[in-house]
Amino acid sequence: MEADELMQRAGRLAGWAARTGYTLGKRVPGADSAERSLRNLEQKALTELHKRMENASNRRLLELTELPTVPEAPAGHGEHAQQGGANGHGANGSAGSAGSKGSTGSAQRSATTAVALPLPADPLRAGMAALLNRSTLMNRDAARDYLYASILRQLTPDEARVVSALSDGTDYPVVDVTERRTGRVLLRNASTVGKTAGVSATEHVPVYVTRLVGFGLAELEGEKTDLSTQYEILMTDETVRKAEDLAKRPKITRGTLRISALGMNFWLACAP
């Protein structure tokens, strides 16, 4: 309620400023103080508006990926379900009978493919049943949007910047640092893409790259000779040098990072 009143006050003051004009206000005693108050209210109103827009966006993502609510089972539901299953007259059996009595095609499809929801006391099985049931109602576009929304919810802001940097098809150098004698991996997927993307936590770029590859948004290939200068620049990175210092005989393996086909389609669907 306070936020609504704040935005209304800002709107009224903005309207007053528009009607009276900036020049007139400057000639009124105390105009500077009023102007500062107006600016403060405007800033607070914009901040509140941004929060609301962000919350609305987050709610939309949740709507795309949240599981359907598992209904509460009535008392004795388990016993009746077991008896019905044994006699062929349980929930699934009844649905099958209804379909055989001339229900519509969609009802028949639902009856033959729907999965009985387990009791809420078993949330993992209930969640799987809910996903299977939802899959029977999805078309190709809905299934794609669900996948993209699931991936989007798991990305960090820095990772979103990396995807944006990769989206133009540019290849970036990647190096792994291992212990030559034991083969122990000391650093995996260090890359210059983080600095190009302008990420905040540059020390976590190897983690970002590994996660994006895991999501299928990016892919790794072998060394590219035309990136030789960038490999040399990458070897001066503090994260890479620290990993080299941990090994008596470090082994450097070069590779290339690029956006994948899924990553490109994901970016085209989600790009602001």
C-alpha positions in Angstrom: 0.0 0.0 0.0 2.8 2.4 0.8 4.4 1.7 -2.6 1.1 2.5 -4.3 0.8 5.8 -2.4 4.4 6.7 -3.3 3.8 6.2 -7.0 0.6 8.2 -6.8 2.4 11.1 -5.0 5.2 11.0 -7.6 2.6 11.2 -10.4 0.8 14.1 -8.8 4.1 16.0 -8.4 5.2 15.2 -11.9 1.9 16.5 -13.2 2.3 19.7 -11.1 5.8 20.2 -12.5 4.5 19.8 -16.1 1.7 22.3 -15.6 3.7 25.0 -13.8 6.9 24.6 -15.8 10.5 24.5 -14.7 11.2 28.2 -15.3 8.3 29.4 -13.2 9.3 27.0 -10.4 12.7 28.6 -10.3 11.2 32.0 -9.4 9.1 30.6 -6.5 10.8 30.7 -3.1 11.7 27.2 -1.9 11.6 25.8 -5.5 15.0 24.1 -5.1 13.8 22.1 -2.1 10.6 21.2 -4.0 12.6 20.1 -7.0 14.8 17.9 -4.8 11.8 16.3 -3.3 10.3 15.7 -6.7 13.6 14.1 -7.9 13.7 11.8 -4.8 10.1 10.7 -5.3 10.7 10.1 -9.0 13.7 7.9 -8.2 11.7 5.9 -5.6 8.8 5.5 -8.0 11.1 4.2 -10.7 12.8 1.8 -8.3 9.4 0.4 -7.3 8.3 0.1 -10.9 11.5 -1.8 -11.8 10.9 -4.2 -8.9 7.3 -4.8 -10.0 8.4 -5.4 -13.6 11.1 -7.8 -12.4 8.6 -9.7 -10.1 6.2 -10.0 -13.0 9.0 -11.4 -15.2 9.9 -13.9 -12.5 6.3 -14.9 -12.0 6.0 -15.6 -15.7 9.0 -17.9 -15.6 7.6 -19.7 -12.6 4.3 -20.1 -14.4 6.1 -21.8 -17.3 7.9 -24.3 -15.2 6.1 -24.9 -11.9 4.5 -28.3 -11.5 0.7 -28.6 -11.4 -0.7 -28.7 -7.8 -1.0 -32.2 -6.5 -4.6 -32.6 -5.2 -5.1 -33.7 -1.7 -6.2 -37.3 -1.5 -9.5 -38.0 0.3 -9.6 -40.3 3.2 -9.3 -43.9 2.2 -8.2 -43.0 -1.3 -5.2 -45.4 -1.2 -7.4 -48.4 -0.2 -10.1 -47.6 -2.9 -7.4 -47.1 -5.6 -5.9 -50.5 -4.7 -9.3 -52.2 -4.7 -10.3 -50.5 -7.9 -7.0 -51.5 -9.6 -7.5 -55.1 -8.5 -11.2 -55.2 -9.8 -10.5 -53.2 -12.9 -12.8 -50.4 -11.7 -10.2 -47.9 -10.3 -9.6 -44.4 -11.4 -7.9 -45.5 -14.6 -10.4 -48.2 -15.2 -13.3 -45.7 -14.9 -11.6 -43.3 -17.3 -11.1 -46.1 -19.8 -14.8 -47.0 -19.5 -15.8 -43.4 -20.0 -13.7 -43.3 -23.2 -15.2 -46.6 -24.5 -18.7 -45.1 -24.1 -18.1 -42.5 -26.8 -16.3 -39.6 -25.2 -14.4 -37.1 -27.5 -11.0 -37.9 -29.0 -9.2 -35.6 -26.6 -10.9 -37.2 -23.6 -9.8 -40.6 -25.0 -6.3 -39.5 -25.4 -6.2 -38.1 -21.9 -7.7 -41.3 -20.5 -5.1 -43.5 -22.2 -2.0 -41.4 -21.5 -2.7 -39.7 -18.1 -0.7 -41.0 -15.1 -2.5 -41.4 -11.8 -1.0 -39.0 -9.3 0.6 -40.6 -6.2 -0.3 -39.4 -2.8 1.1 -36.0 -1.7 3.2 -37.9 0.9 5.4 -39.0 -1.9 6.4 -35.7 -3.6 9.1 -37.0 -5.9 6.7 -39.5 -7.5 3.9 -37.0 -7.6 6.2 -34.5 -9.3 7.2 -37.0 -12.0 3.5 -37.9 -12.5 2.6 -34.3 -12.9 5.4 -33.8 -15.5 4.2 -36.8 -17.4 0.6 -35.5 -17.3 1.7 -32.1 -18.5 3.6 -33.6 -21.4 0.3 -35.0 -22.8 -1.1 -31.5 -23.1 1.9 -29.8 -24.6 2.5 -29.0 -28.3 6.0 -28.5 -29.8 6.1 -24.7 -29.0 5.0 -25.2 -25.4 7.6 -27.9 -24.8 10.3 -25.7 -26.2 9.3 -22.7 -24.1 9.2 -24.9 -21.0 12.8 -26.1 -21.7 14.1 -22.6 -22.3 12.4 -21.3 -19.2 13.9 -24.1 -17.1 17.4 -23.2 -18.4 16.8 -19.5 -18.0 15.8 -19.9 -14.3 19.2 -21.6 -13.6 21.4 -19.0 -15.3 23.3 -16.4 -13.2 23.5 -12.8 -14.5 27.2 -13.3 -15.4 26.3 -16.4 -17.4 23.6 -14.5 -19.3 26.3 -12.0 -20.3 28.5 -14.9 -21.6 25.7 -16.3 -23.7 25.1 -12.8 -25.1 28.8 -12.5 -26.0 28.8 -15.9 -27.7 25.6 -15.2 -29.6 27.3 -13.4 -32.5 29.1 -16.7 -33.3 32.6 -15.6 -32.2 35.0 -18.4 -31.1 36.9 -17.9 -27.8 40.1 -19.7 -26.5 39.8 -22.2 -23.7 42.5 -23.9 -21.7 42.7 -26.7 -19.2 45.6 -27.0 -16.7 46.5 -30.5 -15.4 49.3 -32.1 -13.5 51.4 -33.8 -16.2 52.5 -36.8 -14.0 49.2 -37.6 -12.3 46.7 -36.2 -14.8 44.9 -34.3 -12.0 42.8 -31.4 -13.3 43.8 -28.1 -11.7 41.7 -25.8 -13.9 39.1 -26.5 -16.5 37.6 -24.2 -19.1 39.4 -21.0 -18.4 38.6 -18.5 -21.2 38.8 -14.9 -22.3 35.1 -14.8 -23.0 34.4 -13.5 -19.4 36.4 -10.3 -19.9 34.8 -9.7 -23.3 31.3 -10.3 -21.8 32.1 -7.9 -18.9 31.2 -10.4 -16.1 31.5 -9.3 -12.6 33.2 -12.3 -11.1 36.0 -13.0 -13.5 37.5 -15.7 -11.3 34.4 -17.8 -11.9 34.5 -17.8 -15.7 35.7 -21.4 -15.8 32.6 -22.4 -13.7 30.4 -20.3 -16.0 31.8 -22.0 -19.1 31.5 -25.5 -17.6 27.8 -24.8 -16.7 26.9 -23.4 -20.0 28.4 -26.4 -21.8 26.4 -28.6 -19.3 23.2 -26.8 -20.2 24.0 -27.4 -23.9 24.1 -23.7 -24.6 27.8 -23.8 -25.6 30.2 -26.4 -26.9 33.9 -27.1 -26.8 36.1 -27.9 -29.8 39.8 -28.4 -30.4 42.5 -25.8 -30.7 42.3 -23.3 -33.5 45.5 -21.9 -34.8 44.0 -18.5 -35.8 43.4 -17.9 -32.1 47.1 -18.2 -31.2 47.4 -14.6 -30.0 44.3 -15.0 -27.8 45.8 -18.2 -26.3 48.9 -16.3 -25.3 46.7 -13.5 -23.7 44.7 -16.2 -21.8 47.9 -17.7 -20.4 48.6 -14.4 -18.6 45.3 -14.6 -16.8 45.7 -14.7 -13.0 43.4 -17.7 -12.7 45.5 -19.7 -15.2 48.8 -18.6 -13.6 47.6 -19.7 -10.1 46.6 -23.1 -11.5 50.1 -23.5 -13.1 51.8 -22.7 -9.8 50.0 -25.6 -8.2 51.7 -28.1 -10.5 55.3 -29.1 -10.6 54.9 -30.0 -14.3 51.7 -28.3 -15.6 50.2 -29.5 -18.9 48.2 -27.0 -20.9 45.4 -28.2 -23.2 44.0 -25.7 -25.6 40.5 -25.7 -27.0 37.8 -23.5 -28.4 34.5 -22.3 -27.0 31.5 -21.4 -29.2 27.8 -21.2 -29.0 25.8 -24.4 -29.8 22.8 -24.8 -32.0 20.6 -25.0 -28.9 22.3 -21.9 -27.5 21.6 -19.9 -30.6 18.0 -20.9 -30.7 17.7 -20.2 -26.9 19.2 -16.7 -27.5 16.9 -15.9 -30.4 13.9 -16.9 -28.2 15.1 -15.1 -25.1 17.1 -12.1 -26.3 15.7 -8.8 -24.9 
